[in-house]
Amino acid sequence: MPTHSVTIGGETRELPIVNVGAVSVALLNLLGDTRLTEAAAEALAARVPAGVEVLVTPEVKAVPLAHALSVRTGLPYVVVRKTRKPYMVGAIARTVHSITTGTPQDLVVDGTDVPRLRGKGVAIVDDVVSTGGTLGSLTELLEEVGARVVGTMVVFTEGERRDDVVALDHLPLFAAEDGA
């Protein structure tokens, strides 16, 4: 399987290049990779935008990153779920189409988290931002519950470089035939 080499804070990984339809991507998976997650959190902690009071992350691959960033900065974090759970009270949802899933999925804020977000400056924390579909929908959802998105922090941008996102590095997109 072809790979793409990345280094964050002295931690080097060979990311597998996988096909996601019309393109292939270098797949970053922070789940279970404590050393890379900690290195990324350390680097991002130094770059938290001014005015951030709460970190917000979509589940699931960026949750360890948000946790590690919270530990370093002392900022609380909220996880936006991708499915509505039976225990949620007054949940607010929005549908998004992500390049990595290839299918529509929901972004859901539990109503019990709304007071932690309303009136607060938030930074969205994610592993990778590519087309911005998830980012745009998450921003709309957060604004709907009364939060002010003051920044977005990711390990990598992908495809087009973005000036509106704090990123540690950039991943190219690959031709569809490059992935497995």
MARBA-3410 file (N, C-alpha, C, O; in Angstrom, 1 decimal):
180
0.8,-1.2,0.0,0.0,0.0,0.0,0.9,1.2,0.0,1.8,1.3,0.8 ~ 0.6,2.2,-0.9,1.4,3.4,-0.9,1.1,4.2,0.4,0.1,4.2,1.0 ~ 2.1,5.0,0.8,2.0,5.8,2.0,2.5,7.2,1.7,3.2,7.5,0.7 ~ 2.2,8.1,2.7,2.7,9.5,2.6,3.3,9.8,4.0,2.7,9.6,5.0 ~ 4.6,10.2,4.0,5.3,10.5,5.3,5.0,11.9,5.9,5.0,12.9,5.2
4.7,11.9,7.2,4.4,13.1,7.9,5.2,13.1,9.2,5.5,12.1,9.8 ~ 5.6,14.3,9.7,6.3,14.5,10.9,5.7,15.6,11.7,5.5,16.7,11.2 ~ 5.3,15.4,12.9,4.7,16.4,13.8,5.5,16.3,15.2,5.5,15.2,15.8 ~ 6.1,17.4,15.6,6.8,17.4,16.8,7.8,16.2,17.0,7.9,15.7,18.1 ~ 8.5,15.8,16.0,9.5,14.8,16.1,8.9,13.4,15.9,9.7,12.4,15.8
7.6,13.3,15.8,6.9,12.0,15.6,6.7,11.8,14.1,5.9,12.6,13.5 ~ 7.2,10.8,13.5,7.1,10.5,12.0,6.1,9.3,11.8,6.2,8.3,12.5 ~ 5.2,9.5,10.9,4.3,8.4,10.6,4.2,8.3,9.0,4.4,9.2,8.3 ~ 4.0,7.0,8.6,3.7,6.7,7.2,2.2,6.6,7.1,1.6,5.5,7.5 ~ 1.5,7.5,6.6,0.0,7.5,6.5,-0.4,6.7,5.2,0.1,7.0,4.1
-1.2,5.7,5.4,-1.7,5.0,4.2,-2.5,5.9,3.3,-3.3,6.7,3.7 ~ -2.3,5.7,2.0,-3.1,6.4,1.0,-4.2,5.6,0.6,-4.1,4.5,0.1 ~ -5.5,6.1,0.9,-6.7,5.3,0.6,-7.6,6.0,-0.3,-7.7,7.2,-0.3 ~ -8.3,5.3,-1.1,-9.3,5.8,-2.0,-10.6,6.2,-1.3,-11.1,5.3,-0.5 ~ -11.1,7.4,-1.5,-12.4,7.8,-1.0,-13.3,8.2,-2.0,-14.2,9.0,-1.8
-13.2,7.6,-3.2,-14.1,8.0,-4.3,-13.3,8.6,-5.5,-12.5,7.9,-6.2 ~ -13.5,9.9,-5.7,-12.9,10.6,-6.8,-11.4,10.8,-6.6,-10.7,11.1,-7.5 ~ -11.0,10.8,-5.3,-9.6,11.0,-5.0,-9.1,10.0,-4.0,-9.9,9.3,-3.4 ~ -7.8,10.0,-3.7,-7.3,9.3,-2.6,-6.7,10.3,-1.6,-6.2,11.3,-2.0 ~ -6.7,9.9,-0.3,-6.2,10.7,0.7,-5.2,10.0,1.6,-5.2,8.7,1.7
-4.3,10.7,2.2,-3.4,10.1,3.2,-4.2,10.1,4.5,-4.5,11.2,5.1 ~ -4.5,8.9,5.0,-5.4,8.7,6.1,-4.7,8.9,7.5,-3.9,8.1,7.9 ~ -5.1,10.0,8.2,-4.6,10.2,9.5,-5.5,9.6,10.5,-6.7,9.9,10.5 ~ -5.0,8.8,11.4,-5.9,8.2,12.5,-5.2,8.4,13.8,-4.2,7.7,14.1 ~ -5.7,9.4,14.6,-5.1,9.6,15.9,-5.5,8.6,17.0,-4.9,8.5,18.0
-6.6,7.9,16.7,-7.1,6.9,17.7,-6.0,5.9,18.0,-5.6,5.2,17.1 ~ -5.6,5.8,19.3,-4.6,4.9,19.7,-3.2,5.3,19.5,-2.3,4.6,19.9 ~ -3.0,6.4,18.8,-1.6,6.9,18.5,-1.3,8.0,19.5,-1.3,9.2,19.1 ~ -1.0,7.6,20.7,-0.8,8.6,21.8,0.3,9.6,21.6,0.2,10.8,21.8 ~ 1.4,9.1,21.1,2.6,9.9,20.9,2.3,11.0,19.8,2.7,12.1,20.0
1.7,10.6,18.7,1.4,11.6,17.7,0.4,12.6,18.2,0.5,13.8,17.9 ~ -0.7,12.1,18.8,-1.7,13.0,19.4,-1.1,14.0,20.4,-1.4,15.1,20.3 ~ -0.3,13.5,21.3,0.4,14.4,22.3,1.3,15.4,21.6,1.3,16.6,22.0 ~ 2.0,15.0,20.6,2.9,15.9,19.8,2.1,17.0,19.1,2.4,18.2,19.1 ~ 1.0,16.6,18.5,0.1,17.6,17.8,-0.5,18.5,18.8,-0.6,19.7,18.6
-1.0,18.0,20.0,-1.6,18.9,21.0,-0.6,19.9,21.5,-0.9,21.0,21.8 ~ 0.6,19.4,21.7,1.6,20.3,22.2,1.9,21.5,21.2,2.0,22.6,21.6 ~ 2.0,21.1,20.0,2.2,22.2,18.9,1.0,23.1,18.8,1.2,24.3,18.6 ~ -0.2,22.5,18.8,-1.4,23.4,18.7,-1.7,24.2,19.9,-2.2,25.3,19.8 ~ -1.3,23.8,21.1,-1.5,24.6,22.3,-0.8,25.9,22.3,-1.3,26.9,22.8
0.3,26.0,21.6,1.0,27.3,21.4,0.3,28.2,20.4,0.7,29.4,20.3 ~ -0.7,27.7,19.7,-1.3,28.5,18.6,-2.8,28.7,18.8,-3.5,29.0,17.9 ~ -3.3,28.5,20.0,-4.7,28.7,20.3,-5.1,30.2,20.0,-4.5,31.1,20.5 ~ -6.1,30.4,19.2,-6.5,31.8,18.8,-7.0,32.6,20.1,-7.5,32.0,21.0 ~ -6.8,33.9,20.0,-7.3,34.7,21.1,-8.8,34.6,21.2,-9.5,34.5,20.2
-9.3,34.7,22.4,-10.8,34.7,22.6,-11.4,33.3,22.8,-12.6,33.2,22.9 ~ -10.6,32.2,22.7,-11.2,30.9,22.8,-11.5,30.6,24.3,-10.6,30.7,25.1 ~ -12.7,30.2,24.6,-13.1,29.8,25.9,-13.5,28.3,26.0,-13.5,27.8,27.1 ~ -13.8,27.7,24.9,-14.2,26.3,24.8,-13.7,25.7,23.5,-13.8,26.3,22.5 ~ -13.2,24.5,23.6,-12.8,23.7,22.4,-14.0,22.8,22.0,-14.7,22.3,22.9
-14.2,22.7,20.7,-15.3,21.9,20.3,-14.8,20.9,19.2,-14.1,21.4,18.3 ~ -15.1,19.6,19.3,-14.6,18.7,18.4,-15.7,17.7,17.9,-16.5,17.3,18.7 ~ -15.7,17.4,16.6,-16.6,16.4,16.2,-16.0,15.0,16.6,-14.8,14.8,16.6 ~ -17.0,14.1,16.9,-16.5,12.7,17.2,-16.0,12.1,15.9,-16.6,12.4,14.9 ~ -15.1,11.2,15.8,-14.5,10.5,17.0,-13.0,10.6,16.9,-12.4,10.7,17.9
-12.4,10.7,15.7,-11.0,10.6,15.6,-10.2,11.8,16.2,-9.1,11.7,16.6 ~ -10.9,13.0,16.4,-10.2,14.1,17.0,-10.5,14.3,18.5,-9.9,15.2,19.1 ~ -11.3,13.4,19.1,-11.6,13.5,20.5,-10.3,13.4,21.3,-10.1,14.2,22.3 ~ -9.4,12.5,21.1,-8.1,12.4,21.9,-7.3,13.7,21.7,-6.7,14.1,22.7 ~ -7.3,14.3,20.6,-6.6,15.6,20.3,-7.2,16.7,21.2,-6.5,17.5,21.8
-8.6,16.8,21.2,-9.2,17.8,22.0,-9.0,17.6,23.4,-8.7,18.6,24.2 ~ -9.0,16.4,23.9,-8.7,16.1,25.3,-7.3,16.5,25.7,-7.1,17.2,26.7 ~ -6.3,16.1,24.9,-4.9,16.5,25.1,-4.7,18.0,25.1,-3.9,18.6,25.8 ~ -5.4,18.7,24.2,-5.3,20.1,24.0,-5.9,20.8,25.3,-5.5,21.8,25.8 ~ -7.0,20.2,25.7,-7.7,20.7,26.9,-6.8,20.6,28.2,-6.7,21.5,29.0
-6.1,19.5,28.3,-5.2,19.3,29.4,-4.1,20.4,29.4,-3.8,20.9,30.4 ~ -3.6,20.7,28.2,-2.5,21.6,28.1,-2.9,23.1,28.3,-2.2,23.9,28.9 ~ -4.1,23.4,27.9,-4.6,24.8,27.9,-5.5,25.1,29.1,-5.7,26.3,29.4 ~ -6.1,24.1,29.7,-7.1,24.3,30.8,-8.4,24.7,30.2,-9.3,25.0,31.0 ~ -8.6,24.7,28.9,-9.9,25.0,28.3,-10.8,23.7,28.3,-10.3,22.7,28.0
-12.1,23.9,28.6,-13.0,22.7,28.6,-13.2,22.4,27.1,-13.0,23.2,26.2 ~ -13.8,21.2,26.9,-14.1,20.8,25.5,-15.5,20.1,25.5,-15.9,19.5,26.4 ~ -16.1,20.3,24.3,-17.4,19.7,24.0,-17.3,18.8,22.8,-16.6,19.2,21.8 ~ -17.8,17.6,22.8,-17.8,16.7,21.7,-19.2,16.8,21.0,-20.2,16.6,21.6 ~ -19.1,17.1,19.7,-20.3,17.1,18.9,-20.4,15.7,18.3,-19.5,15.2,17.6
-21.5,15.0,18.6,-21.7,13.7,18.2,-22.2,13.6,16.7,-22.6,14.5,16.1 ~ -22.0,12.4,16.1,-22.4,12.2,14.8,-23.7,11.4,14.6,-24.2,11.1,13.5 ~ -24.3,11.0,15.8,-25.6,10.4,15.8,-26.3,10.9,17.1,-25.7,11.2,18.1 ~ -27.6,11.0,17.0,-28.4,11.4,18.1,-28.5,10.2,19.1,-28.8,9.0,18.6 ~ -28.3,10.4,20.3,-28.3,9.3,21.3,-29.5,9.4,22.2,-30.1,10.5,22.4
-30.1,8.3,22.7,-31.3,8.3,23.4,-31.2,9.2,24.7,-32.2,9.7,25.1 ~ -30.0,9.3,25.3,-29.9,10.1,26.5,-29.9,11.6,26.3,-29.9,12.4,27.2 ~ -29.8,12.0,25.0,-29.7,13.5,24.7,-31.0,14.1,25.0,-32.1,13.6,24.7 ~ -30.9,15.3,25.6,-32.1,16.1,25.9,-32.0,17.4,25.0,-31.1,18.2,25.1 ~ -33.0,17.6,24.2,-33.1,18.9,23.5,-31.9,19.0,22.5,-31.4,20.1,22.2
-31.6,17.9,21.9,-30.4,17.8,20.9,-30.7,18.7,19.7,-31.9,18.8,19.2 ~ -29.7,19.3,19.1,-29.8,20.1,17.9,-28.9,19.5,16.9,-27.7,19.3,17.2 ~ -29.4,19.3,15.7,-28.6,18.6,14.7,-28.6,19.3,13.4,-29.4,20.1,13.0 ~ -27.6,18.9,12.6,-27.4,19.4,11.2,-26.7,18.3,10.4,-25.9,17.6,10.9 ~ -27.1,18.2,9.1,-26.6,17.1,8.3,-25.4,17.7,7.5,-25.5,18.8,7.0
-24.4,16.8,7.3,-23.2,17.2,6.5,-22.8,16.1,5.6,-23.1,14.9,5.9 ~ -22.1,16.4,4.5,-21.5,15.4,3.7,-20.0,15.5,3.7,-19.5,16.6,3.4 ~ -19.3,14.5,4.2,-17.9,14.5,4.5,-17.2,13.7,3.4,-17.7,12.7,2.9 ~ -16.0,14.2,2.9,-15.2,13.5,1.9,-14.8,12.2,2.4,-14.7,11.2,1.6 ~ -14.5,12.0,3.7,-14.0,10.7,4.1,-15.1,9.7,4.4,-14.8,8.5,4.3
-16.3,10.1,4.7,-17.4,9.1,4.8,-18.1,8.8,3.6,-18.6,7.7,3.4 ~ -18.2,9.8,2.7,-18.9,9.6,1.4,-20.4,9.6,1.5,-21.0,9.4,0.5 ~ -20.9,9.7,2.7,-22.4,9.7,2.9,-22.8,10.8,3.8,-21.9,11.3,4.6 ~ -24.0,11.2,3.7,-24.5,12.2,4.7,-24.4,11.7,6.1,-24.7,10.5,6.4 ~ -24.1,12.6,7.0,-24.1,12.2,8.5,-24.5,13.4,9.3,-24.5,14.5,8.8
-25.0,13.1,10.5,-25.5,14.2,11.3,-24.4,14.7,12.2,-23.5,14.0,12.6 ~ -24.5,16.0,12.6,-23.7,16.6,13.7,-24.7,17.0,14.7,-25.7,17.7,14.4 ~ -24.5,16.5,15.9,-25.5,16.7,17.0,-24.9,17.2,18.3,-23.9,16.7,18.8 ~ -25.5,18.4,18.7,-25.1,18.9,20.0,-26.1,18.5,21.0,-27.3,18.8,20.8 ~ -25.7,17.9,22.1,-26.6,17.6,23.2,-27.1,18.9,23.8,-26.3,19.8,24.0
-28.4,19.0,24.0,-29.0,20.2,24.6,-28.3,20.5,26.0,-28.3,21.7,26.3 ~ -27.8,19.5,26.7,-27.1,19.8,28.0,-25.8,20.5,27.8,-25.3,21.1,28.7 ~ -25.3,20.5,26.6,-24.0,21.2,26.3,-24.2,22.6,25.8,-23.3,23.4,25.8 ~ -25.5,23.0,25.4,-25.7,24.3,24.9,-25.3,25.4,25.9,-24.7,26.4,25.4 ~ -25.6,25.3,27.2,-25.2,26.4,28.1,-23.7,26.5,28.2,-23.2,27.6,28.4
-22.9,25.5,27.9,-21.5,25.5,27.9,-20.9,26.3,26.7,-19.8,26.7,26.7 ~ -21.8,26.4,25.7,-21.4,27.0,24.4,-22.0,28.4,24.2,-21.3,29.3,23.6 ~ -23.2,28.6,24.6,-23.9,29.9,24.3,-23.1,31.1,24.9,-22.7,31.1,26.0 ~ -22.9,32.0,24.0,-22.2,33.2,24.3,-20.7,33.1,24.5,-20.0,34.0,24.8 ~ -20.1,31.9,24.2,-18.7,31.6,24.3,-18.0,31.7,23.0,-18.5,31.4,21.9
-16.7,32.1,23.1,-15.8,32.0,21.9,-15.3,30.6,21.9,-14.7,30.1,22.8 ~ -15.5,29.9,20.7,-15.1,28.5,20.6,-14.1,28.3,19.5,-14.1,29.1,18.5 ~ -13.2,27.3,19.7,-12.3,26.9,18.6,-12.7,25.5,18.2,-12.9,24.6,19.1 ~ -12.9,25.2,16.9,-13.2,23.9,16.4,-11.9,23.2,16.3,-10.9,23.7,15.8 ~ -11.8,22.0,16.9,-10.6,21.2,16.9,-10.9,19.9,16.1,-11.8,19.2,16.4
-10.1,19.6,15.0,-10.3,18.4,14.2,-8.9,17.9,13.8,-7.9,18.6,13.9 ~ -9.0,16.7,13.2,-7.7,16.1,12.8,-7.3,16.7,11.4,-6.2,17.1,11.2 ~ -8.3,16.7,10.5,-8.0,17.2,9.1,-9.2,18.0,8.6,-10.3,17.6,8.9 ~ -8.9,19.1,7.9,-10.0,19.8,7.2,-9.6,19.7,5.7,-8.5,20.1,5.3 ~ -10.6,19.3,4.9,-10.3,19.1,3.4,-11.3,20.0,2.7,-10.9,21.2,2.4
-12.4,19.6,2.3,-13.3,20.4,1.5,-14.0,21.5,2.4,-14.5,22.5,1.9 ~ -14.0,21.3,3.7,-14.6,22.3,4.6,-16.1,22.0,4.8,-16.8,22.8,5.5 ~ -16.6,20.9,4.3,-18.0,20.5,4.5,-18.4,20.4,6.0,-19.4,21.0,6.4 ~ -17.7,19.6,6.7,-17.9,19.4,8.1,-17.7,20.7,8.9,-18.5,21.0,9.7 ~ -16.6,21.4,8.5,-16.3,22.6,9.2,-17.4,23.6,9.0,-17.8,24.3,10.0
-18.0,23.8,7.8,-19.0,24.7,7.6,-20.3,24.4,8.3,-20.9,25.2,8.9 ~ -20.7,23.1,8.3,-21.9,22.7,9.0,-21.7,22.8,10.5,-22.7,23.2,11.2 ~ -20.6,22.5,11.0,-20.3,22.6,12.4,-20.4,24.0,12.9,-20.9,24.4,13.9 ~ -19.8,24.9,12.1,-19.8,26.4,12.4,-21.3,26.9,12.4,-21.6,27.6,13.3 ~ -22.1,26.5,11.4,-23.5,26.9,11.4,-24.2,26.3,12.7,-25.0,27.1,13.3
-24.0,25.1,13.0,-24.6,24.5,14.2,-24.2,25.2,15.5,-25.1,25.5,16.3 ~ -22.9,25.5,15.6,-22.5,26.2,16.8,-23.0,27.7,16.9,-23.4,28.1,18.0 ~ -23.1,28.3,15.7,-23.7,29.7,15.7,-25.2,29.6,16.1,-25.8,30.5,16.8 ~ -25.9,28.5,15.6,-27.3,28.3,16.0,-27.5,28.2,17.5,-28.6,28.6,18.0 ~ -26.6,27.6,18.2,-26.7,27.4,19.6,-26.2,28.6,20.4,-26.1,28.6,21.6
-25.7,29.6,19.7,-25.2,30.9,20.3,-23.8,31.0,20.6,-23.3,31.9,21.3 ~ -22.9,30.1,20.1,-21.5,30.2,20.2,-20.9,31.1,19.1,-21.5,31.2,18.1 ~ -19.7,31.6,19.4,-19.0,32.4,18.4,-17.7,31.6,18.0,-16.9,31.4,18.9 ~ -17.7,31.2,16.8,-16.5,30.4,16.3,-15.4,31.4,16.1,-15.5,32.2,15.1 ~ -14.3,31.4,16.9,-13.2,32.4,16.8,-12.0,31.7,16.1,-11.0,32.4,15.8
-12.1,30.4,15.8,-10.9,29.8,15.2,-11.2,28.3,14.9,-12.1,27.7,15.5 ~ -10.4,27.8,14.1,-10.4,26.3,13.8,-8.9,25.9,13.8,-8.0,26.5,13.3 ~ -8.7,24.8,14.6,-7.4,24.2,14.7,-7.4,22.7,14.3,-8.2,21.9,14.8 ~ -6.4,22.4,13.4,-6.3,21.0,12.9,-4.9,20.6,12.8,-4.0,21.4,12.8 ~ -4.7,19.3,12.7,-3.3,18.8,12.5,-2.9,19.1,11.1,-1.8,19.6,10.8
-3.8,18.8,10.1,-3.5,19.0,8.7,-4.7,19.6,8.0,-5.9,19.3,8.2 ~ -4.4,20.5,7.0,-5.3,20.8,6.0,-5.0,19.9,4.9,-3.9,19.2,4.8 ~ -6.0,19.7,3.9,-5.8,18.7,2.9,-6.4,19.3,1.6,-7.4,20.0,1.6 ~ -5.7,19.0,0.5,-6.2,19.5,-0.8,-5.8,21.0,-0.9,-4.6,21.2,-1.1 ~ -6.7,21.9,-0.8,-6.4,23.3,-0.9,-5.9,23.8,0.4,-6.4,23.5,1.5
-4.8,24.6,0.4,-4.3,25.2,1.6,-5.3,26.3,2.1,-6.0,26.9,1.2 ~ -5.5,26.5,3.4,-6.5,27.4,3.9,-5.8,28.4,4.9,-5.1,28.0,5.8 ~ -6.1,29.6,4.7,-5.6,30.7,5.5,-6.4,30.9,6.8,-6.0,31.5,7.7 ~ -7.7,30.3,6.7,-8.6,30.5,7.8,-8.6,29.4,8.9,-9.4,29.4,9.8 ~ -7.6,28.6,8.8,-7.4,27.5,9.7,-6.0,27.4,10.3,-5.0,27.5,9.5
-5.9,27.2,11.6,-4.6,27.0,12.2,-4.3,25.5,12.0,-4.9,24.6,12.5 ~ -3.2,25.2,11.2,-2.8,23.9,10.9,-1.3,23.7,11.1,-0.5,24.6,10.9 ~ -1.0,22.5,11.5,0.4,22.2,11.7,1.1,21.9,10.4,2.4,22.1,10.3 ~ 0.4,21.4,9.4,1.0,21.0,8.1,-0.1,20.8,7.1,-1.3,21.0,7.4 ~ 0.3,20.4,5.9,-0.7,20.3,4.8,-0.5,18.9,4.1,0.6,18.5,4.0
-1.6,18.3,3.8,-1.6,17.0,3.1,-2.1,17.2,1.6,-3.1,17.9,1.4 ~ -1.4,16.7,0.7,-1.9,16.7,-0.7,-3.0,15.7,-0.9,-3.1,14.8,-0.1 ~ -3.8,15.9,-1.9,-4.7,14.9,-2.4,-4.0,14.1,-3.4,-3.1,14.6,-4.1 ~ -4.4,12.8,-3.6,-3.7,11.9,-4.6,-4.7,11.5,-5.6,-5.9,11.5,-5.4 ~ -4.2,11.1,-6.8,-5.1,10.6,-7.8,-5.8,9.3,-7.3,-5.2,8.6,-6.5
-7.0,9.1,-7.7,-7.8,8.0,-7.1,-7.1,6.6,-7.3,-7.2,5.8,-6.4 ~ -6.4,6.5,-8.4,-5.7,5.2,-8.6,-4.5,5.0,-7.7,-3.9,3.9,-7.6 ~ -4.1,6.1,-6.9,-2.9,5.9,-6.0,-3.3,5.2,-4.7,-2.5,4.7,-4.0 ~ -4.6,5.2,-4.4,-5.0,4.6,-3.1,-5.4,3.1,-3.3,-5.6,2.6,-4.4 ~ -5.4,2.5,-2.1,-5.8,1.0,-2.2,-7.3,0.9,-2.0,-7.8,-0.3,-2.0
END
